[in-house]
Structure formats: C-alpha cells, structure tokens
Amino acid sequence: MYEDKLNEYKANLNSGNDKHFRAKHYLSMHALISQLENPTMLELGVQSGNSTKLFLNALQDSDRGTLVSVDIADCSTVASSPKWTFIRSDSADTDNILNHAPWLKDGIDVLFIDSLHTVDHVYKEIYGFFPYLKKGGVIFMDDVDSAPYAEGEEMDSFYVETENRQILNFINCVFEANMDRLDLSIHRGWTGLARLDKRSDFMTQLNEPKGLKVRQSRRMWKLKRSLKKRKII
Ligand SMILES: C[S@@+](CC[C@H](N)C(=O)[O-])C[C@H]1O[C@@H](n2cnc3c(N)ncnc32)[C@H](O)[C@@H]1O
C-alpha cells in the first residue's frame, strides 16, 4: 500500500539538501513504525497526505496497527485504508479526538505533530496527548528548524523563522523540566524533526516547561563568582 510514496522518499535520499533531509526525516519515522508489533498511531496535520500515506505503508498490508489522522480541514479523501481513521477537528482539542477514537486512551505508540506551528498550539498538543503515550512511545515534531526561513533563504519568512525558533526553545524548555520522563533529539536539515522518547509510565503528566537562566554579562558572572568565593552572597 502506497509503495510509490515510500519509493519517492527513498529516491529523494540522493537528491540535493532539502529533499534529502525531508526524505531522511520521513524515512526515520517509517523505519521505527515498521518495526513495531501492533502500533497505535496518531497524526496531527494531514494536508495532502504525504505523511499519512507513508505511515499507512509502514503499517503494511497485514492486520497490524492503526492510524488516526486529524486536521482542521476535510482531508478524509486523501487516503483510504481499513486501518485509517480521519477526524476533522482542531488538533489541540484532546477530548474531542479521544471521544472519536477512544482506543487511543489505551495507549499511543507514535504521535506525529505537524499541524499549526505556534508555541501555544504545540503546547496543547504535547501536554494534552503525552499522558496517553505509552512508556517507550515516541513523539515526532516537524518544523523545529528556522534555517530555511531565514533572511535570503529559500522560504524566507520572518513569521515562520521566529515562530520555529520559539518552538525549538519551547521544546528545549520542556526537556529541561522533564529529563526524568523523556529523551530529546533534534534532527537538523530542512525544517527539522524533533524526537521525544517517553521514559515515564503510561498516564504520567509532563512538568511545566522550564527555561535555564541565560547569562548576558561576563563581568557580572565574574563579580558574582568572586562575591560567592568570599561568602558575601
Ligand atoms: C504542514 S501541513 C501537514 C503536512 C502533512 N503532515 C505532510 O507531511 O504532508 C499542516 C496541516 O495542519 C492543518 N492545521 C492547521 N491548523 C490546525 C489546527 N488548529 N488543528 C488541526 N489541523 C490544523 C492544516 O489544515 C494543514 O493541513
């Protein structure tokens, strides 16, 4: 099923930078899903179904696995499979999605986030669905790299450049506050792909994001260090 989509990405692996990285990111998700026994998957953001078709291919033709895809627009005709359920919804509306696909409450193996790329929206998606992710489950997130949107670059966009930078900062802050619950890796190239691996138990929540203090002045650091040494502060 959708073997052409898989072959398209495989062929793009040898292309120039942009297509190469996009293919590499998508094929890394495909490789993970292909090796799972009976995965329950949730995809947020469908559009023309590029990721949907690749995921359905990874679920293969046997009975294993299910994919639930969500989009605010009607994408119900972009793919077709007995393993696929499309839900038209705001992807931040966790309750609505869980009501329409109640089997997600038994545990999600893979969550792919690629809908509205704003910190506020991504926050609701990650924090809303993290409890339902199984221990060992994985969240993939597209659009965490601002490089292709920087000034003079191919997709030059002030809005997306700054938003993606804020999203990357947000993910780092989620990680800082939850190192006992998840691993984080960021794959650079093209629009980037973040991978969060859940280490905590099913139904555990995430702590609120925590930013590290960013030092601005070397002189202030030296002064504080000297005052601490002399036990003045
Ligand atoms: C980048 S596209 C998804 C691309 C797709 N995952 C792929 O790999 O081809 C983003 C999608 O998010 C959808 N979207 C935007 N805001 C949304 C929201 N609040 N809730 C759900 N989907 C939303 C858009 O309609 C669009 O189809």
The ligand as an ORCA input file, in Angstrom:
! r2SCAN-3c Opt
* xyz 0 1
  C       2.181     21.173      7.252
  S       0.565     20.621      6.891
  C       0.631     18.904      7.254
  C       1.511     18.174      6.310
  C       1.481     16.660      6.387
  N       1.723     16.186      7.741
  C       2.534     16.093      5.448
  O       3.567     15.616      5.920
  O       2.316     16.177      4.251
  C      -0.326     21.328      8.208
  C      -1.793     20.939      8.292
  O      -2.259     21.366      9.580
  C      -3.600     21.728      9.460
  N      -3.983     22.594     10.596
  C      -3.762     23.918     10.758
  N      -4.275     24.337     11.924
  C      -4.808     23.253     12.518
  C      -5.481     23.035     13.747
  N      -5.724     24.036     14.607
  N      -5.925     21.800     14.038
  C      -5.709     20.781     13.166
  N      -5.064     20.909     11.986
  C      -4.625     22.133     11.668
  C      -3.708     22.399      8.112
  O      -5.039     22.330      7.633
  C      -2.714     21.578      7.271
  O      -3.382     20.595      6.545
*
